[in-house]
Amino acid sequence: RTTDDRPRHHRAPRSARRRGLDRVGCGALPQSLRTDNRRLAGARAHFSVATTLEAVVAQQQASSAQAIAEWLSQQAPVARVHFPGLSSHPRHAIAAGQMQDFGSIITIELADQADPVRFCETLKYFAISASLGSTESLVQPGQLMKPRDLNEEERGWACVTDPTIRLSVGVEDVNDLLGDLQQALAAAAISG
């Protein structure tokens, strides 16, 4: 069948026929798009809800991480807190200019009077993990972060030592997480 043999209601507009678009069936294209649009509307709505929920979760995690980092920076058993949301962080100004929130990963270095292994093992809300980035709170001890193929000098450059601990803050209640960290720091205290 040629294009001109088709019933009139399937013919593309004259301007499309002139460009040869009717040969590829463009006359029926708008209706098929409307049909697909109706079919996909539910999927788009689910995607929109999932994206919004993901943003809310990330914002909650970042807010909790900020509060935890500020609290940890005032604790005696913690020698250093590395978190770009703290004004004491060397790259805070850059992070503030580039980020809306400062993320959910906090790196701490425990002082000499705290046992990092005991600290990680006594945490109840933070699960020990080799990788970070979840909706649950995770802790990564320094022993899991040490690059094994580096010599001692290169490990110093990587700034990963035994008392280095990374925390990935999840969606749990921030007061529960603070209480957990407080009891773990107390349990990790090495009596002289």
N, CA, C and O of each residue as an XYZ file, in Angstrom:
768
protein
N       0.827     -1.198      0.000
C       0.000      0.000      0.000
C       0.857      1.242      0.000
O       1.858      1.315      0.713
N       0.486      2.178     -0.764
C       1.222      3.439     -0.777
C       0.609      4.370      0.252
O      -0.449      4.093      0.817
N       1.278      5.449      0.474
C       0.831      6.422      1.461
C      -0.526      6.991      1.103
O      -1.361      7.206      1.982
N      -0.753      7.234     -0.166
C      -2.010      7.843     -0.586
C      -3.185      6.871     -0.529
O      -4.335      7.306     -0.587
N      -2.925      5.557     -0.415
C      -3.996      4.569     -0.334
C      -4.564      4.448      1.078
O      -5.625      3.851      1.261
N      -3.881      5.003      2.075
C      -4.367      4.894      3.449
C      -5.627      5.710      3.642
O      -5.832      6.713      2.959
N      -6.470      5.289      4.564
C      -7.654      6.109      4.849
C      -7.229      7.509      5.281
O      -6.153      7.707      5.846
N      -8.073      8.439      5.007
C      -7.764      9.852      5.225
C      -7.417     10.163      6.683
O      -6.548     11.002      6.916
N      -8.054      9.527      7.679
C      -7.803      9.870      9.081
C      -6.421      9.429      9.553
O      -5.996      9.840     10.633
N      -5.693      8.594      8.775
C      -4.346      8.192      9.156
C      -3.270      9.003      8.452
O      -2.079      8.794      8.683
N      -3.671      9.894      7.626
C      -2.676     10.645      6.862
C      -2.067     11.738      7.711
O      -2.742     12.372      8.523
N      -0.810     11.940      7.512
C      -0.102     13.019      8.205
C      -0.509     14.339      7.586
O      -0.981     14.385      6.450
N      -0.322     15.418      8.340
C      -0.628     16.734      7.762
C       0.188     16.954      6.487
O       1.244     16.355      6.286
N      -0.333     17.823      5.648
C       0.304     18.086      4.358
C       1.766     18.500      4.531
O       2.613     18.079      3.743
N       2.081     19.310      5.534
C       3.462     19.756      5.721
C       4.377     18.573      6.053
O       5.538     18.549      5.645
N       3.854     17.599      6.791
C       4.652     16.411      7.108
C       4.818     15.543      5.870
O       5.885     14.968      5.655
N       3.785     15.444      5.063
C       3.897     14.633      3.845
C       4.934     15.224      2.931
O       5.685     14.491      2.286
N       4.992     16.534      2.862
C       5.986     17.172      2.009
C       7.400     16.825      2.448
O       8.303     16.686      1.622
N       7.579     16.690      3.739
C       8.925     16.356      4.242
C       9.166     14.852      4.224
O      10.266     14.405      4.549
N       8.174     14.072      3.856
C       8.335     12.630      3.777
C       8.152     11.938      5.112
O       8.447     10.748      5.227
N       7.670     12.654      6.135
C       7.530     12.053      7.453
C       6.401     11.044      7.523
O       6.406     10.160      8.381
N       5.424     11.170      6.619
C       4.325     10.220      6.669
C       4.784      8.815      6.270
O       4.114      7.838      6.603
N       5.887      8.698      5.580
C       6.396      7.382      5.167
C       6.829      6.534      6.360
O       6.822      5.305      6.280
N       7.205      7.174      7.460
C       7.634      6.412      8.639
C       6.528      6.339      9.683
O       6.780      5.949     10.823
N       5.327      6.703      9.313
C       4.194      6.542     10.222
C       4.064      7.637     11.254
O       3.500      7.386     12.319
N       4.549      8.828     11.003
C       4.470      9.908     11.977
C       3.065     10.427     12.173
O       2.795     11.129     13.147
N       2.170     10.096     11.269
C       0.806     10.550     11.430
C       0.155      9.960     12.676
O      -0.678     10.616     13.301
N       0.520      8.736     13.048
C      -0.058      8.076     14.219
C       0.792      8.300     15.480
O       0.403      7.880     16.569
N       1.912      8.940     15.339
C       2.835      9.097     16.460
C       2.240      9.859     17.641
O       2.389      9.387     18.769
N       1.590     10.980     17.467
C       1.066     11.681     18.640
C       0.102     10.842     19.464
O       0.141     10.909     20.693
N      -0.767     10.050     18.829
C      -1.702      9.213     19.574
C      -0.948      8.141     20.361
O      -1.300      7.856     21.506
N       0.082      7.546     19.764
C       0.833      6.504     20.472
C       1.593      7.108     21.651
O       1.761      6.467     22.689
N       2.048      8.342     21.480
C       2.713      8.994     22.606
C       1.742      9.261     23.741
O       2.086      9.108     24.913
N       0.515      9.666     23.385
C      -0.484      9.896     24.428
C      -0.799      8.587     25.150
O      -0.948      8.576     26.371
N      -0.900      7.495     24.410
C      -1.175      6.187     25.022
C      -0.027      5.792     25.950
O      -0.256      5.371     27.084
N       1.222      5.931     25.458
C       2.385      5.599     26.294
C       2.452      6.504     27.518
O       2.815      6.057     28.606
N       2.109      7.751     27.343
C       2.138      8.701     28.456
C       1.179      8.248     29.555
O       1.518      8.304     30.737
N      -0.008      7.804     29.172
C      -0.971      7.317     30.177
C      -0.442      6.051     30.843
O      -0.590      5.881     32.053
N       0.165      5.171     30.074
C       0.695      3.924     30.635
C       1.842      4.189     31.613
O       1.967      3.506     32.630
N       2.672      5.174     31.303
C       3.854      5.452     32.119
C       3.604      6.431     33.255
O       4.486      6.646     34.086
N       2.440      7.018     33.306
C       2.163      8.022     34.336
C       2.354      7.450     35.729
O       2.917      8.122     36.593
N       1.904      6.238     35.967
C       2.076      5.610     37.276
C       3.537      5.400     37.606
O       3.961      5.632     38.738
N       4.311      4.962     36.625
C       5.741      4.737     36.855
C       6.447      6.058     37.165
O       7.312      6.112     38.039
N       6.078      7.121     36.448
C       6.691      8.428     36.714
C       6.338      8.901     38.111
O       7.172      9.495     38.794
N       5.109      8.643     38.546
C       4.695      9.054     39.885
C       5.502      8.294     40.932
O       5.941      8.885     41.919
N       5.703      6.989     40.731
C       6.506      6.207     41.664
C       7.948      6.694     41.687
O       8.563      6.780     42.750
N       8.488      7.014     40.510
C       9.851      7.536     40.431
C       9.959      8.860     41.177
O      10.930      9.099     41.894
N       8.958      9.716     41.003
C       8.959     11.010     41.682
C       8.916     10.838     43.196
O       9.634     11.525     43.922
N       8.077      9.927     43.668
C       7.987      9.662     45.106
C       9.308      9.102     45.615
O       9.788      9.516     46.670
N       9.903      8.161     44.875
C      11.171      7.554     45.292
C      12.278      8.597     45.339
O      13.090      8.597     46.265
N      12.320      9.477     44.362
C      13.338     10.523     44.337
C      13.157     11.482     45.498
O      14.137     11.884     46.124
N      11.932     11.851     45.794
C      11.651     12.748     46.917
C      12.022     12.080     48.233
O      12.627     12.709     49.101
N      11.664     10.816     48.387
C      11.995     10.079     49.602
C      13.501      9.973     49.786
O      14.009     10.127     50.897
N      14.214      9.711     48.699
C      15.672      9.634     48.749
C      16.271     10.963     49.204
O      17.218     10.976     49.990
N      15.740     12.056     48.730
C      16.230     13.376     49.122
C      15.957     13.649     50.600
O      16.800     14.218     51.294
N      14.789     13.248     51.076
C      14.446     13.441     52.491
C      15.371     12.617     53.377
O      15.832     13.096     54.413
N      15.643     11.377     52.972
C      16.541     10.508     53.734
C      17.944     11.109     53.775
O      18.562     11.166     54.838
N      18.451     11.557     52.630
C      19.791     12.147     52.575
C      19.873     13.401     53.439
O      20.881     13.629     54.109
N      18.828     14.206     53.428
C      18.811     15.420     54.245
C      18.798     15.068     55.733
O      19.475     15.719     56.529
N      18.035     14.048     56.109
C      17.997     13.597     57.503
C      19.368     13.089     57.938
O      19.828     13.405     59.035
N      20.018     12.306     57.086
C      21.336     11.782     57.411
C      22.354     12.915     57.565
O      23.160     12.906     58.496
N      22.317     13.875     56.666
C      23.259     14.994     56.729
C      23.024     15.847     57.976
O      23.978     16.297     58.611
N      21.772     16.065     58.323
C      21.450     16.842     59.525
C      21.949     16.132     60.780
O      22.523     16.762     61.668
N      21.731     14.824     60.851
C      22.210     14.049     61.997
C      23.726     14.028     62.044
O      24.314     14.134     63.121
N      24.370     13.891     60.888
C      25.839     13.875     60.835
C      26.413     15.197     61.329
O      27.423     15.208     62.034
N      25.787     16.299     60.970
C      26.252     17.613     61.435
C      26.199     17.679     62.964
O      27.163     18.101     63.602
N      25.085     17.265     63.542
C      24.927     17.298     65.002
C      25.933     16.372     65.684
O      26.509     16.725     66.713
N      26.141     15.197     65.114
C      27.086     14.237     65.696
C      28.513     14.745     65.589
O      29.281     14.617     66.542
N      28.885     15.317     64.456
C      30.242     15.849     64.286
C      30.506     16.974     65.276
O      31.583     17.039     65.870
N      29.539     17.852     65.456
C      29.709     18.942     66.427
C      29.857     18.388     67.845
O      30.673     18.883     68.623
N      29.069     17.364     68.182
C      29.153     16.759     69.511
C      30.498     16.056     69.703
O      31.136     16.215     70.744
N      30.930     15.280     68.706
C      32.199     14.551     68.803
C      33.394     15.489     68.949
O      34.365     15.163     69.631
N      33.319     16.648     68.309
C      34.447     17.589     68.377
C      34.650     18.145     69.785
O      35.685     18.751     70.064
N      33.685     17.950     70.669
C      33.797     18.436     72.048
C      34.113     17.324     73.050
O      34.150     17.575     74.255
N      34.341     16.113     72.572
C      34.580     14.985     73.471
C      36.082     14.757     73.665
O      36.839     14.740     72.695
N      36.507     14.582     74.912
C      37.928     14.407     75.242
C      38.552     13.171     74.594
O      39.691     13.262     74.135
N      37.874     12.018     74.529
C      38.523     10.858     73.912
C      38.705     10.960     72.397
O      39.308     10.079     71.784
N      38.190     12.022     71.798
C      38.299     12.211     70.348
C      39.359     13.273     70.076
O      39.203     14.436     70.450
N      40.435     12.857     69.420
C      41.533     13.788     69.130
C      41.183     14.733     67.978
O      41.470     15.928     68.052
N      40.561     14.205     66.906
C      40.224     15.022     65.742
C      38.924     14.531     65.110
O      38.600     13.344     65.146
N      38.199     15.469     64.536
C      36.994     15.152     63.772
C      37.173     15.759     62.387
O      37.411     16.959     62.248
N      37.056     14.922     61.374
C      37.146     15.394     59.984
C      35.743     15.334     59.390
O      35.213     14.260     59.107
N      35.162     16.506     59.209
C      33.821     16.619     58.637
C      33.728     18.005     58.010
O      33.919     18.999     58.710
N      33.441     18.103     56.717
C      33.451     19.410     56.047
C      32.416     20.396     56.572
O      32.509     21.589     56.281
N      31.433     19.933     57.337
C      30.423     20.825     57.894
C      30.898     21.593     59.113
O      30.243     22.542     59.542
N      32.032     21.193     59.676
C      32.578     21.912     60.835
C      33.389     23.114     60.353
O      34.164     23.002     59.403
N      33.213     24.238     60.995
C      33.958     25.439     60.593
C      35.460     25.264     60.809
O      36.256     25.992     60.216
N      35.852     24.313     61.646
C      37.276     24.056     61.886
C      37.908     23.216     60.775
O      39.131     23.082     60.736
N      37.122     22.660     59.893
C      37.655     21.842     58.798
C      38.411     22.745     57.828
O      37.918     23.819     57.481
N      39.615     22.327     57.379
C      40.416     23.202     56.505
C      39.750     23.562     55.182
O      40.102     24.582     54.590
N      38.812     22.773     54.703
C      38.153     23.060     53.424
C      36.658     23.363     53.611
O      35.851     23.154     52.705
N      36.316     23.852     54.784
C      34.910     24.152     55.082
C      34.342     25.195     54.111
O      33.227     25.030     53.616
N      35.086     26.250     53.837
C      34.586     27.319     52.961
C      34.310     26.791     51.551
O      33.309     27.153     50.934
N      35.192     25.942     51.050
C      34.985     25.357     49.716
C      33.743     24.473     49.726
O      32.899     24.556     48.834
N      33.644     23.622     50.751
C      32.488     22.721     50.854
C      31.188     23.512     50.969
O      30.185     23.154     50.351
N      31.202     24.573     51.748
C      29.991     25.391     51.924
C      29.577     26.037     50.609
O      28.387     26.221     50.355
N      30.545     26.381     49.776
C      30.229     26.975     48.478
C      29.741     25.969     47.453
O      29.054     26.337     46.499
N      30.090     24.695     47.641
C      29.753     23.674     46.652
C      28.605     22.760     47.061
O      27.988     22.126     46.205
N      28.311     22.684     48.348
C      27.344     21.701     48.824
C      26.171     22.358     49.525
O      26.308     23.406     50.157
N      25.026     21.726     49.401
C      23.863     22.179     50.164
C      23.941     21.595     51.576
O      23.731     22.299     52.564
N      24.242     20.311     51.654
C      24.486     19.628     52.918
C      25.903     19.070     52.853
O      26.517     19.055     51.786
N      26.423     18.614     53.982
C      27.817     18.185     54.020
C      27.983     16.672     54.059
O      29.075     16.183     54.348
N      26.944     15.938     53.781
C      27.038     14.495     53.703
C      26.846     13.818     55.042
O      26.511     14.457     56.039
N      27.066     12.502     55.049
C      26.797     11.721     56.254
C      28.008     10.921     56.734
O      27.873     10.074     57.617
N      29.182     11.176     56.168
C      30.397     10.458     56.564
C      31.249     11.358     57.460
O      31.576     12.490     57.104
N      31.595     10.827     58.623
C      32.442     11.538     59.589
C      33.658     10.662     59.859
O      33.517      9.464     60.104
N      34.835     11.244     59.816
C      36.046     10.524     60.183
C      36.555     11.107     61.494
O      36.691     12.322     61.641
N      36.831     10.221     62.438
C      37.370     10.667     63.728
C      38.674      9.951     63.999
O      38.922      8.859     63.487
N      39.490     10.575     64.801
C      40.701      9.939     65.309
C      40.591      9.965     66.820
O      40.466     11.030     67.426
N      40.638      8.789     67.425
C      40.544      8.704     68.869
C      41.875      9.088     69.504
O      42.941      8.871     68.927
N      41.795      9.657     70.692
C      42.991     10.029     71.445
C      43.672      8.768     71.971
O      43.102      7.678     71.926
N      44.885      8.928     72.465
C      45.665      7.787     72.957
C      44.976      7.048     74.098
O      45.170      5.844     74.264
N      44.178      7.757     74.881
C      43.533      7.118     76.040
C      42.245      6.373     75.686
O      41.479      6.022     76.584
N      41.990      6.125     74.395
C      40.793      5.396     73.969
C      41.195      4.224     73.074
O      42.057      4.361     72.205
N      40.574      3.096     73.293
C      40.837      1.878     72.520
C      39.865      1.825     71.335
O      38.662      1.653     71.529
N      40.387      1.973     70.100
C      39.494      2.014     68.929
C      38.741      0.708     68.698
O      37.599      0.730     68.238
N      39.358     -0.421     69.008
C      38.678     -1.707     68.813
C      37.486     -1.819     69.765
O      36.387     -2.193     69.355
N      37.714     -1.494     71.028
C      36.632     -1.554     72.011
C      35.530     -0.559     71.650
O      34.346     -0.859     71.798
N      35.921      0.625     71.176
C      34.936      1.623     70.759
C      34.008      1.045     69.690
O      32.787      1.129     69.822
N      34.574      0.463     68.638
C      33.769     -0.070     67.530
C      32.929     -1.260     67.964
O      31.784     -1.406     67.538
N      33.492     -2.104     68.804
C      32.774     -3.313     69.216
C      31.615     -3.034     70.177
O      30.675     -3.826     70.248
N      31.666     -1.938     70.905
C      30.595     -1.654     71.864
C      29.474     -0.798     71.288
O      28.468     -0.569     71.958
N      29.632     -0.328     70.072
C      28.547      0.423     69.430
C      27.361     -0.506     69.181
O      27.535     -1.640     68.733
N      26.173     -0.025     69.468
C      24.963     -0.834     69.287
C      24.180     -0.440     68.029
O      23.591     -1.296     67.369
N      24.176      0.829     67.706
C      23.429      1.300     66.540
C      24.271      1.314     65.267
O      23.720      1.310     64.167
N      25.579      1.329     65.396
C      26.488      1.361     64.248
C      27.008     -0.054     64.000
O      27.660     -0.632     64.870
N      26.732     -0.610     62.838
C      27.229     -1.937     62.481
C      28.620     -1.803     61.866
O      28.861     -0.903     61.061
N      29.533     -2.695     62.242
C      30.878     -2.688     61.646
C      30.754     -3.147     60.198
O      30.124     -4.163     59.902
N      31.367     -2.378     59.306
C      31.242     -2.655     57.880
C      32.522     -2.282     57.156
O      33.245     -1.377     57.573
N      32.794     -2.986     56.070
C      33.962     -2.671     55.255
C      33.654     -1.590     54.225
O      34.574     -1.027     53.633
N      32.380     -1.292     54.004
C      32.009     -0.233     53.070
C      30.968      0.660     53.736
O      30.297      0.254     54.685
N      30.847      1.860     53.234
C      29.942      2.840     53.838
C      28.909      3.290     52.811
O      29.039      3.018     51.617
N      27.897      3.972     53.290
C      26.896      4.540     52.392
C      25.615      3.724     52.383
O      25.317      3.032     51.410
N      24.877      3.805     53.442
C      23.634      3.047     53.583
C      22.667      3.904     54.383
O      23.038      4.968     54.879
N      21.437      3.445     54.508
C      20.499      4.171     55.351
C      20.642      3.764     56.809
O      20.066      4.406     57.687
N      21.401      2.708     57.082
C      21.678      2.335     58.465
C      23.038      2.900     58.858
O      23.894      3.115     58.000
N      23.237      3.138     60.131
C      24.498      3.687     60.607
C      25.564      2.595     60.614
O      25.334      1.479     61.081
N      26.722      2.941     60.089
C      27.824      1.990     59.958
C      29.090      2.593     60.539
O      29.242      3.813     60.587
N      30.001      1.729     60.982
C      31.304      2.162     61.475
C      32.364      1.341     60.751
O      32.205      0.139     60.538
N      33.432      2.007     60.382
C      34.541      1.348     59.704
C      35.810      1.608     60.509
O      36.334      2.722     60.492
N      36.311      0.586     61.217
C      37.533      0.753     62.001
C      38.747      0.966     61.105
O      38.745      0.598     59.931
N      39.783      1.569     61.687
C      41.006      1.834     60.941
C      41.627      0.595     60.332
O      42.220      0.668     59.256
N      41.502     -0.551     61.003
C      42.085     -1.778     60.483
C      41.468     -2.183     59.147
O      42.138     -2.801     58.320
N      40.207     -1.846     58.928
C      39.554     -2.177     57.661
C      39.876     -1.170     56.560
O      39.668     -1.454     55.380
N      40.379      0.001     56.935
C      40.667      1.044     55.940
C      42.114      1.066     55.504
O      42.439      1.674     54.484
N      42.995      0.414     56.253
C      44.419      0.501     55.943
C      44.728     -0.107     54.583
O      44.402     -1.265     54.323
N      45.356      0.676     53.721
C      45.781      0.117     52.433
C      46.951     -0.849     52.680
O      48.046     -0.424     53.047
N      46.718     -2.099     52.484
C      47.719     -3.123     52.823
C      48.927     -3.107     51.885
O      50.003     -3.578     52.254
N      48.760     -2.578     50.695
C      49.867     -2.591     49.733
C      50.763     -1.356     49.844
O      51.658     -1.173     49.019
N      50.536     -0.508     50.850
C      51.373      0.675     51.046
C      52.365      0.433     52.175
O      52.079     -0.293     53.128
N      53.542      1.057     52.052
C      54.496      0.963     53.152
C      54.083      1.952     54.249
O      53.117      2.696     54.081
N      54.807      1.960     55.361
C      54.417      2.773     56.519
C      54.371      4.274     56.186
O      53.466      4.977     56.636
N      55.329      4.761     55.410
C      55.356      6.181     55.044
C      54.142      6.549     54.181
O      53.516      7.588     54.390
N      53.820      5.696     53.221
C      52.664      5.942     52.357
C      51.357      5.859     53.145
O      50.404      6.577     52.842
N      51.309      4.994     54.143
C      50.112      4.921     54.993
C      49.938      6.217     55.776
O      48.813      6.654     56.016
N      51.051      6.833     56.175
C      50.990      8.127     56.852
C      50.405      9.195     55.948
O      49.637     10.046     56.398
N      50.771      9.150     54.664
C      50.217     10.112     53.705
C      48.710      9.904     53.544
O      47.963     10.863     53.353
N      48.271      8.648     53.622
C      46.847      8.344     53.470
C      46.040      8.750     54.703
O      44.809      8.742     54.667
N      46.724      9.105     55.794
C      46.083      9.555     57.038
C      45.145      8.504     57.629
O      44.121      8.844     58.223
N      45.494      7.239     57.468
C      44.699      6.161     58.049
C      45.584      5.415     59.037
O      46.563      4.772     58.657
N      45.224      5.512     60.306
C      45.964      4.844     61.363
C      44.994      3.997     62.176
O      43.790      4.012     61.922
N      45.513      3.260     63.150
C      44.632      2.419     63.971
C      43.538      3.220     64.681
O      42.399      2.756     64.748
N      43.848      4.413     65.214
C      42.764      5.152     65.886
C      41.814      5.898     64.943
O      40.918      6.603     65.407
N      41.999      5.750     63.619
C      41.103      6.391     62.650
C      39.839      5.549     62.500
O      39.907      4.337     62.298
N      38.703      6.200     62.602
C      37.407      5.518     62.495
C      36.489      6.353     61.616
O      36.401      7.571     61.771
N      35.805      5.684     60.691
C      34.825      6.375     59.862
C      33.435      5.964     60.301
O      33.154      4.789     60.539
N      32.584      6.949     60.401
C      31.184      6.732     60.751
C      30.317      7.137     59.570
O      30.492      8.214     59.000
N      29.398      6.284     59.213
C      28.397      6.616     58.212
C      27.079      6.734     58.968
O      26.550      5.741     59.468
N      26.559      7.938     59.047
C      25.362      8.203     59.843
C      24.123      7.820     59.045
O      23.951      8.229     57.897
N      23.268      7.029     59.674
C      22.046      6.555     59.021
C      20.834      7.382     59.403
O      20.954      8.540     59.801
N      19.678      6.776     59.276
C      18.413      7.476     59.506
C      17.866      7.278     60.913
O      16.779      7.764     61.226
N      18.601      6.575     61.764
C      18.133      6.381     63.139
C      18.025      7.725     63.850
O      18.599      8.721     63.407
N      17.291      7.743     64.945
C      17.121      8.967     65.716
C      18.483      9.477     66.190
O      19.281      8.709     66.726
N      18.745     10.753     65.995
C      20.049     11.317     66.324
C      20.360     11.196     67.814
O      21.521     11.022     68.185
N      19.353     11.284     68.665
C      19.599     11.144     70.108
C      20.012      9.720     70.461
O      20.841      9.522     71.349
N      19.449      8.729     69.781
C      19.870      7.344     69.987
C      21.326      7.155     69.555
O      22.101      6.480     70.232
N      21.685      7.756     68.427
C      23.062      7.638     67.926
C      24.049      8.333     68.859
O      25.126      7.805     69.135
N      23.680      9.515     69.344
C      24.556     10.230     70.285
C      24.733      9.434     71.575
O      25.841      9.352     72.106
N      23.652      8.851     72.079
C      23.747      8.026     73.279
C      24.638      6.816     73.058
O      25.405      6.433     73.942
N      24.538      6.214     71.881
C      25.368      5.061     71.550
C      26.841      5.456     71.484
O      27.700      4.748     72.010
N      27.127      6.570     70.847
C      28.516      7.036     70.765
C      29.064      7.378     72.148
O      30.224      7.099     72.450
N      28.236      7.973     72.973
C      28.668      8.337     74.332
C      29.033      7.085     75.137
O      30.073      7.062     75.795
N      28.197      6.048     75.092
C      28.501      4.833     75.851
C      29.714      4.118     75.264
O      30.475      3.504     76.012
N      29.919      4.179     73.946
C      31.083      3.530     73.328
C      32.367      4.252     73.697
O      33.390      3.612     73.941
N      32.326      5.586     73.741
C      33.516      6.347     74.151
C      33.864      6.045     75.609
O      35.040      5.929     75.955
N      32.849      5.918     76.462
C      33.096      5.584     77.865
C      33.685      4.187     77.985
O      34.605      3.969     78.774
N      33.166      3.239     77.213
C      33.668      1.873     77.259
C      35.078      1.770     76.693
O      35.849      0.908     77.115
N      35.426      2.635     75.747
C      36.731      2.598     75.098
C      37.811      3.280     75.917
O      38.993      3.152     75.596
N      37.441      3.999     76.962
C      38.425      4.714     77.776
C      39.401      3.730     78.403
O      39.002      2.756     79.040
N      40.672      3.998     78.214
C      41.721      3.152     78.790
C      42.105      3.755     80.134
O      42.555      4.899     80.205
N      41.925      2.980     81.195
C      42.285      3.509     82.521
C      43.794      3.421     82.695
O      44.422      2.417     82.358
N      44.360      4.504     83.232
C      45.823      4.651     83.366
C      46.300      3.900     84.517
O      47.499      3.897     84.798
